[in-house]
Amino acid sequence: MDVMVALQAGDMDGSAGVVDRCLRRKCGSHLHIYTDGSKDPASGRAGFAIHIPKLQIIQGRRLTDRVSVFATEIVALLWALEWVGELGVDKAVLCSDSAAALAALQGGERGARPDLVAELLVTLYRVVQGGCEVGFLWVQAHVGVGGNETADAAAKAALRRESIDVVVSLGVSECRSIIREGITQIWQREWDQERRGRFYYNIQPSVRGSTGCHWSMRRDEVTMTTLRMGHCGLAGGLVRVGKHMDGLCDILNGTRGKIAIAVYLVVINGFLLRVYKGPIYKVAVRACFLGFIFGCGLLVSLTQTTWTHFGWYMCSLSLFHYSEYLVTAMTNPQSLSLDSFLLNHSLEYTVAAVSSWVEFTVEILLVPDLKQWRWLSLMGLLMVVCGECLRKSAMLTAGSNFNHIVQNEKAQSHVLVTTGVYSYFRHPSYVGWFYWSIGTQVVLCNPLCVLGYTLASWRFFRERIEEEEMSLILFFGEEYLVYKRKVPTGLPFIQGMCVEP
């Protein structure tokens, strides 16, 4: 079955001269039928037409509203094939300016309307089986091909008919287009009538398209839009598009900012020294320092720079150490000391903290994109919050039985706590601290420190739990052994002190 009339090399432009030569040379004895479809975007009316110059037949029909242009072209070809079958001619060539329709017919591609394409193929098969040789020819539109221009005019005239002549069911894509258009109209109407956001309305009055420059990266386009709307700081926007000088927060990086910080520290320390004396002054200075770090972290978090996630880390770290002292003061004031802040926990702890700062700084300078995984930082922040809550819940539940230092002698007030979070984990405070420490590095997107913190914390808590459980077994004996068999430590691959039966 000859589906497409092949043109000679170099003749695939579909122009008037080429079409005339092809029809005379290859299809001189064929019946020439021109088809075309049309649609009015404003009203949604659709129609098609066929033109048979030899028989002086021009026939146009209006189709169901809202059908696609592709559907009108397929129906026009289908209508032409019906004419070929009724006329009983031996040879016919159908000329169409729809490359998509002919491609669907030639390659078997069903396109947006598989039902119509299938019906067209069935009709073509029936006509060919009846003894008619049928060919198809692509014609370029609006280049002076007489038959095509006549069919085009007839198709446009069919749009003005009062009633629908041919009913065609709507396809899935056409229904989707109608729904999308309806939603867009409702959205536009609400946007036109909305009283708020008129500043944005002056920039983008239509909801149908975007206004402004088009960028190769979506992130750059969003950044420039937020800059234009005034929804982000200028420094943060410049950092995101790579135009900022150093990527540091302007508030803390400028000369005035440094002077303000120095004056603040001097004034606060002078005030504390004036009000508090002796040990209380040392507590006040540490609490003030942690509050200052928390405030700086909050300030950095609210300024949209590449250091935003480090601001989250500063808030998490300062809140952890401050709350350690606060909760200890509430639950076990007898053991309260400056060490309860855990600021001088150990040399290893200090080295680990400094290492995380160094890694973050080096990586943000060399590979800044590594620090822009917001979803990963949010996951780390969730780990930090959950770990912090679990640890403080353990301290509050244990009350006076909790101590930052492993006890080797049992006090009269010591009791074995097995309720609350202790009914789920034997060492919930260690579980919370373990995941809190790892979460801080996930917040910073520090791959090396995530691995290092995981290994170091796991080793530390394994040794700490074994040491602590040795004392607990001595304190509570069989009672703790029963509790130990029922409740896990809560830390992965850590079983605690092994006791021979």
Wavefront OBJ file of the C-alpha trace (Angstrom):
o trace
v 0.000 0.000 0.000
v 1.549 3.289 -1.108
v 1.041 5.578 1.864
v 3.263 8.523 0.957
v 4.161 9.817 -2.480
v 7.970 10.171 -2.376
v 9.430 13.363 -3.820
v 12.830 13.520 -5.435
v 15.840 14.569 -3.381
v 15.826 18.301 -2.841
v 12.093 18.588 -3.495
v 10.885 18.167 0.093
v 9.973 21.813 0.540
v 6.312 21.393 -0.437
v 6.292 24.661 -2.401
v 3.852 25.390 -5.214
v 6.269 24.636 -8.062
v 7.471 21.397 -6.526
v 3.925 20.207 -5.834
v 2.808 20.969 -9.402
v 5.816 19.120 -10.901
v 5.284 16.118 -8.637
v 1.579 15.896 -9.408
v 2.187 16.140 -13.170
v 5.150 13.732 -13.257
v 4.103 11.048 -10.784
v 0.392 11.557 -10.266
v -0.864 12.833 -13.598
v -3.477 10.092 -13.889
v -4.571 10.342 -10.218
v -7.603 12.132 -8.853
v -6.215 15.071 -6.842
v -7.982 15.845 -3.553
v -6.886 18.689 -1.262
v -7.794 18.592 2.439
v -7.441 21.093 5.251
v -8.621 21.639 8.822
v -9.104 24.849 10.768
v -9.877 26.032 14.297
v -10.686 29.398 15.856
v -8.736 29.663 19.156
v -11.035 32.345 20.534
v -14.382 30.578 20.098
v -13.105 26.995 19.943
v -15.000 26.321 16.705
v -13.461 23.726 14.384
v -14.049 22.675 10.808
v -12.544 20.989 7.765
v -12.884 21.033 3.996
v -11.967 19.027 0.899
v -11.444 20.310 -2.640
v -11.477 18.177 -5.817
v -10.452 20.507 -8.694
v -11.203 18.004 -11.484
v -14.814 17.563 -10.327
v -15.135 21.176 -9.114
v -16.177 19.945 -5.664
v -15.627 22.153 -2.606
v -17.147 20.811 0.579
v -16.730 22.213 4.099
v -18.137 20.916 7.360
v -18.175 22.229 10.904
v -16.903 19.852 13.590
v -17.560 19.558 17.298
v -16.201 22.570 19.154
v -12.930 22.308 21.082
v -11.427 19.473 19.060
v -7.748 19.909 18.226
v -6.338 21.049 14.886
v -4.741 17.614 14.544
v -8.205 16.040 14.826
v -9.611 18.338 12.113
v -6.814 17.333 9.720
v -7.368 13.618 10.378
v -11.139 13.964 9.861
v -10.503 15.856 6.598
v -8.354 12.971 5.300
v -10.972 10.487 6.483
v -13.709 12.422 4.662
v -11.598 12.504 1.478
v -11.087 8.726 1.623
v -14.847 8.272 1.929
v -15.222 10.323 -1.262
v -12.628 8.160 -3.010
v -14.555 5.040 -2.056
v -17.884 6.464 -3.231
v -16.500 7.731 -6.550
v -14.898 4.358 -7.300
v -11.778 5.842 -8.935
v -8.712 3.705 -9.641
v -6.067 6.179 -8.478
v -6.179 9.097 -6.062
v -3.681 11.318 -4.254
v -4.639 13.226 -1.107
v -2.780 16.510 -0.544
v -2.572 17.857 3.026
v -0.544 20.606 4.695
v -0.514 18.730 8.035
v 2.852 17.022 8.433
v 1.752 15.626 11.815
v -1.290 13.883 10.332
v 0.696 12.353 7.470
v 3.484 11.292 9.845
v 0.931 9.555 12.073
v -0.489 7.802 9.023
v 2.868 6.783 7.581
v 4.566 5.641 10.787
v 1.557 4.186 12.536
v 1.939 6.763 15.321
v -1.422 7.271 16.985
v -0.551 10.717 18.363
v -3.076 12.620 20.444
v -6.110 10.986 18.780
v -5.429 7.248 18.411
v -9.118 6.558 17.793
v -9.288 8.804 14.720
v -5.948 7.566 13.351
v -7.111 3.963 13.734
v -10.374 4.751 11.917
v -8.414 6.456 9.140
v -6.159 3.413 8.705
v -9.156 1.065 8.588
v -10.862 3.235 5.956
v -7.656 3.414 3.918
v -7.308 -0.361 4.035
v -10.907 -0.811 2.861
v -10.437 1.607 -0.053
v -7.178 -0.033 -1.150
v -8.744 -3.484 -0.910
v -11.470 -2.182 -3.225
v -8.865 -1.757 -5.964
v -7.934 1.916 -5.596
v -4.310 3.055 -5.498
v -4.091 5.804 -2.870
v -1.162 8.137 -2.261
v -0.557 11.051 0.065
v 1.402 14.250 -0.521
v 2.498 16.920 1.927
v 1.825 20.464 0.722
v 3.330 23.513 2.354
v 0.609 25.879 3.516
v 0.153 29.417 2.190
v 2.772 29.278 -0.560
v 0.403 29.631 -3.503
v -0.734 26.030 -4.094
v -4.155 26.720 -5.601
v -5.969 23.606 -4.437
v -4.668 23.946 -0.891
v -5.580 27.633 -0.689
v -9.127 26.813 -1.811
v -9.457 24.053 0.799
v -8.089 26.391 3.478
v -10.647 29.085 2.633
v -13.468 26.527 2.659
v -12.371 25.196 6.071
v -12.377 28.710 7.528
v -15.799 29.348 6.009
v -17.096 26.177 7.673
v -16.332 27.724 11.066
v -19.095 30.261 10.457
v -21.805 27.652 9.991
v -24.535 27.889 12.629
v -24.829 24.197 13.421
v -22.357 21.361 13.857
v -22.331 19.039 10.838
v -20.006 16.272 12.032
v -19.912 15.172 15.658
v -16.514 13.976 16.879
v -15.917 12.844 20.439
v -13.262 14.713 22.395
v -9.968 12.993 23.136
v -8.162 12.814 26.460
v -5.686 15.553 25.558
v -8.510 17.804 24.357
v -10.467 17.292 27.586
v -7.320 18.056 29.547
v -6.839 21.234 27.525
v -10.428 22.334 28.207
v -10.020 21.738 31.939
v -6.702 23.587 31.983
v -8.227 26.522 30.122
v -11.156 26.675 32.540
v -8.866 26.642 35.562
v -6.690 29.330 34.000
v -9.707 31.562 33.394
v -10.870 31.179 37.002
v -7.336 31.870 38.228
v -7.041 34.957 36.010
v -10.410 36.280 37.156
v -9.462 35.890 40.821
v -6.047 37.474 40.188
v -7.704 40.460 38.465
v -10.169 40.967 41.335
v -7.769 40.304 44.221
v -7.037 43.370 46.350
v -3.755 42.107 47.739
v -0.526 41.718 45.803
v -1.119 44.640 43.463
v 2.617 45.330 43.350
v 3.146 41.872 41.871
v 0.125 42.348 39.607
v 1.767 45.362 37.976
v 4.758 43.154 37.140
v 2.848 40.003 36.169
v -0.803 40.819 35.286
v -1.376 37.567 33.390
v -1.233 34.092 34.914
v -0.699 32.460 31.534
v 2.981 33.124 31.026
v 6.135 34.435 32.628
v 7.509 37.937 32.365
v 11.194 38.738 32.181
v 14.386 37.006 31.182
v 14.749 33.277 30.714
v 17.686 31.632 32.416
v 19.366 28.350 31.650
v 19.056 27.232 35.287
v 15.797 27.257 37.213
v 17.569 28.328 40.420
v 18.943 31.487 38.775
v 15.509 32.388 37.411
v 13.896 31.976 40.844
v 16.632 34.053 42.463
v 16.253 36.918 40.000
v 12.466 36.845 40.401
v 12.700 37.044 44.197
v 15.193 39.886 43.858
v 12.793 41.741 41.588
v 9.890 41.110 43.960
v 11.894 42.280 46.966
v 11.512 38.983 48.840
v 15.172 38.392 49.640
v 18.215 40.360 50.708
v 20.396 41.768 47.982
v 23.488 40.047 49.365
v 21.776 36.667 49.356
v 20.588 37.131 45.790
v 24.045 38.142 44.616
v 25.530 35.064 46.283
v 23.106 32.755 44.474
v 23.950 34.153 41.043
v 27.681 34.208 41.800
v 28.058 38.011 41.866
v 28.807 38.552 45.563
v 32.383 39.419 46.501
v 32.950 36.773 49.188
v 29.599 35.170 50.032
v 29.766 36.291 53.678
v 26.925 37.939 55.551
v 27.215 41.720 55.162
v 25.856 42.345 58.656
v 28.705 40.471 60.348
v 31.365 41.031 57.689
v 31.506 44.810 57.456
v 33.649 47.107 59.592
v 30.635 48.547 61.362
v 29.384 45.061 62.142
v 32.703 44.055 63.698
v 32.831 47.238 65.773
v 29.246 46.679 66.930
v 30.065 43.119 68.017
v 33.157 44.251 69.942
v 31.234 47.035 71.703
v 28.431 44.623 72.535
v 30.798 42.124 74.147
v 32.565 44.817 76.180
v 29.317 46.339 77.436
v 27.735 42.998 78.322
v 30.838 41.737 80.140
v 31.119 44.997 82.049
v 27.479 44.799 83.053
v 27.769 41.182 84.199
v 30.936 41.888 86.137
v 29.173 44.771 87.855
v 26.065 42.786 88.777
v 27.481 39.321 89.514
v 30.464 38.332 91.607
v 32.559 35.179 91.864
v 31.201 31.887 90.485
v 27.888 33.438 89.473
v 29.738 35.785 87.125
v 31.379 32.806 85.407
v 27.980 31.202 84.880
v 26.499 34.467 83.593
v 29.365 35.009 81.144
v 28.985 31.524 79.687
v 25.218 31.837 79.433
v 25.569 35.259 77.815
v 28.150 33.909 75.379
v 25.863 31.044 74.356
v 22.968 33.468 73.955
v 25.151 35.681 71.789
v 26.102 32.705 69.590
v 22.431 31.732 69.318
v 21.512 35.282 68.290
v 24.263 35.401 65.670
v 23.151 32.018 64.363
v 19.561 33.212 64.143
v 20.696 36.334 62.306
v 22.736 34.307 59.810
v 19.810 31.897 59.352
v 17.466 34.723 58.387
v 19.876 36.255 55.865
v 19.738 34.325 52.608
v 23.409 33.565 52.030
v 25.434 30.412 51.498
v 26.073 30.438 55.267
v 22.397 29.972 56.170
v 22.860 26.348 57.213
v 25.807 27.313 59.402
v 23.411 29.638 61.216
v 21.185 26.640 61.930
v 24.222 24.829 63.292
v 25.159 27.764 65.554
v 21.652 27.849 67.013
v 21.636 24.072 67.578
v 25.072 24.008 69.226
v 24.487 26.960 71.565
v 21.010 25.758 72.553
v 22.357 22.284 73.359
v 25.035 23.535 75.771
v 22.770 26.118 77.386
v 19.949 23.618 77.918
v 22.381 21.112 79.454
v 23.090 23.543 82.286
v 19.470 24.683 82.569
v 17.954 21.187 82.811
v 20.654 20.070 85.255
v 19.817 23.075 87.441
v 16.156 22.073 87.362
v 16.523 18.341 88.011
v 19.749 17.847 89.969
v 21.028 21.148 91.416
v 23.365 19.295 93.821
v 25.569 18.238 90.890
v 25.426 21.634 89.160
v 28.766 23.207 88.203
v 30.407 25.139 85.379
v 31.158 21.792 83.756
v 27.405 21.262 83.354
v 27.578 23.489 80.266
v 29.761 20.741 78.711
v 31.783 23.465 76.970
v 35.000 21.818 78.153
v 33.739 18.271 77.690
v 37.028 16.884 76.353
v 39.878 17.663 73.999
v 38.431 15.238 71.454
v 35.089 17.067 71.543
v 36.810 20.403 70.866
v 38.874 18.954 68.011
v 35.739 17.466 66.452
v 33.903 20.804 66.607
v 36.807 22.742 65.089
v 37.187 20.097 62.374
v 33.565 20.569 61.335
v 34.047 24.339 61.089
v 37.181 23.925 58.988
v 35.552 21.417 56.644
v 32.497 23.622 56.141
v 34.640 26.686 55.369
v 36.949 24.862 52.955
v 34.112 23.172 51.090
v 31.988 26.314 50.837
v 34.934 28.079 49.177
v 35.916 25.224 46.850
v 32.586 23.479 46.149
v 29.796 25.895 47.205
v 27.098 23.826 45.470
v 27.739 21.050 48.010
v 26.296 23.302 50.722
v 23.073 24.097 48.870
v 21.277 20.776 49.458
v 18.500 22.305 51.522
v 16.522 19.072 51.806
v 19.564 17.342 53.318
v 20.124 20.167 55.800
v 16.450 20.022 56.783
v 16.813 16.294 57.395
v 19.835 17.007 59.592
v 17.897 19.696 61.453
v 15.152 17.155 62.136
v 17.768 14.757 63.556
v 19.110 17.561 65.762
v 15.671 18.480 67.111
v 14.663 14.859 67.770
v 18.003 14.046 69.403
v 17.849 17.149 71.600
v 14.282 16.415 72.700
v 15.116 12.789 73.499
v 18.153 13.714 75.596
v 16.355 16.404 77.569
v 13.387 14.078 78.104
v 15.791 11.515 79.559
v 17.311 14.108 81.903
v 13.898 15.292 83.083
v 12.629 11.736 83.562
v 15.695 10.626 85.526
v 15.657 13.752 87.688
v 18.256 13.651 90.466
v 19.408 10.229 89.259
v 20.975 11.823 86.162
v 24.574 12.991 86.271
v 27.054 14.032 83.609
v 29.741 11.982 85.342
v 29.539 8.209 85.732
v 29.022 7.479 89.442
v 31.095 4.779 91.138
v 29.279 4.949 94.476
v 25.553 4.595 94.974
v 23.847 7.478 96.741
v 20.874 6.915 99.025
v 18.605 8.768 96.586
v 19.606 6.618 93.613
v 16.786 4.546 92.109
v 16.581 2.573 88.884
v 14.465 4.566 86.406
v 12.580 2.342 83.949
v 9.622 4.550 83.023
v 9.079 7.165 80.311
v 11.736 7.156 77.610
v 13.706 4.657 79.709
v 11.073 2.045 78.904
v 12.181 2.241 75.255
v 15.960 2.699 75.623
v 18.302 1.892 78.492
v 20.386 4.961 77.662
v 18.062 7.502 75.966
v 20.339 10.450 76.784
v 23.184 8.802 74.862
v 20.866 7.907 71.985
v 19.731 11.521 71.737
v 23.284 12.861 71.906
v 24.479 10.327 69.315
v 21.928 11.335 66.686
v 22.173 15.022 67.642
v 25.925 15.047 66.949
v 25.518 13.336 63.575
v 22.601 15.622 62.708
v 24.735 18.741 63.204
v 27.069 17.562 60.450
v 24.195 16.629 58.162
v 22.922 20.195 58.627
v 26.315 21.488 57.469
v 26.472 18.955 54.595
v 29.931 17.878 55.827
v 30.472 14.413 54.300
v 33.816 13.796 56.029
v 32.606 14.853 59.469
v 29.374 12.874 59.106
v 31.481 9.741 58.774
v 33.984 10.826 61.427
v 31.318 11.858 63.959
v 29.429 8.599 63.429
v 32.468 6.416 64.098
v 33.851 8.516 66.964
v 30.475 8.877 68.712
v 29.699 5.193 68.355
v 33.043 4.199 69.857
v 32.731 6.730 72.698
v 29.233 5.643 73.697
v 30.082 1.950 73.458
v 32.871 2.400 76.020
v 30.785 4.792 78.117
v 27.814 2.412 78.279
v 29.974 -0.537 79.297
v 31.580 1.543 82.065
v 28.230 2.869 83.273
v 26.475 -0.497 83.228
v 29.250 -2.002 85.306
v 28.338 0.473 88.062
v 24.589 -0.033 87.550
v 24.929 -3.795 87.957
v 26.825 -3.235 91.205
v 24.191 -0.740 92.401
v 20.992 -2.626 91.514
v 22.100 -6.217 90.868
v 19.444 -8.579 89.523
v 16.924 -5.752 89.124
v 19.102 -4.077 86.499
v 19.940 -7.388 84.794
v 16.224 -8.068 84.283
v 15.761 -4.535 82.936
v 18.800 -4.990 80.690
v 17.369 -8.137 79.127
v 14.049 -6.450 78.333
v 15.135 -3.027 77.040
v 17.810 -2.360 74.358
v 20.459 0.344 74.611
v 18.952 2.219 71.680
v 22.269 2.581 69.862
v 23.046 0.443 66.793
v 25.259 -2.617 67.395
v 25.876 -1.725 71.053
v 24.693 -4.371 73.520
v 26.250 -2.942 76.656
v 28.066 -4.795 79.427
v 28.191 -8.545 78.826
v 27.392 -10.564 81.933
v 28.052 -14.290 82.116
v 24.976 -16.269 83.280
l 1 2 3 4 5 6 7 8 9 10 11 12 13 14 15 16 17 18 19 20 21 22 23 24 25 26 27 28 29 30 31 32 33 34 35 36 37 38 39 40 41 42 43 44 45 46 47 48 49 50 51 52 53 54 55 56 57 58 59 60 61 62 63 64 65 66 67 68 69 70 71 72 73 74 75 76 77 78 79 80 81 82 83 84 85 86 87 88 89 90 91 92 93 94 95 96 97 98 99 100 101 102 103 104 105 106 107 108 109 110 111 112 113 114 115 116 117 118 119 120 121 122 123 124 125 126 127 128 129 130 131 132 133 134 135 136 137 138 139 140 141 142 143 144 145 146 147 148 149 150 151 152 153 154 155 156 157 158 159 160 161 162 163 164 165 166 167 168 169 170 171 172 173 174 175 176 177 178 179 180 181 182 183 184 185 186 187 188 189 190 191 192 193 194 195 196 197 198 199 200 201 202 203 204 205 206 207 208 209 210 211 212 213 214 215 216 217 218 219 220 221 222 223 224 225 226 227 228 229 230 231 232 233 234 235 236 237 238 239 240 241 242 243 244 245 246 247 248 249 250 251 252 253 254 255 256 257 258 259 260 261 262 263 264 265 266 267 268 269 270 271 272 273 274 275 276 277 278 279 280 281 282 283 284 285 286 287 288 289 290 291 292 293 294 295 296 297 298 299 300 301 302 303 304 305 306 307 308 309 310 311 312 313 314 315 316 317 318 319 320 321 322 323 324 325 326 327 328 329 330 331 332 333 334 335 336 337 338 339 340 341 342 343 344 345 346 347 348 349 350 351 352 353 354 355 356 357 358 359 360 361 362 363 364 365 366 367 368 369 370 371 372 373 374 375 376 377 378 379 380 381 382 383 384 385 386 387 388 389 390 391 392 393 394 395 396 397 398 399 400 401 402 403 404 405 406 407 408 409 410 411 412 413 414 415 416 417 418 419 420 421 422 423 424 425 426 427 428 429 430 431 432 433 434 435 436 437 438 439 440 441 442 443 444 445 446 447 448 449 450 451 452 453 454 455 456 457 458 459 460 461 462 463 464 465 466 467 468 469 470 471 472 473 474 475 476 477 478 479 480 481 482 483 484 485 486 487 488 489 490 491 492 493 494 495 496 497 498 499 500 501
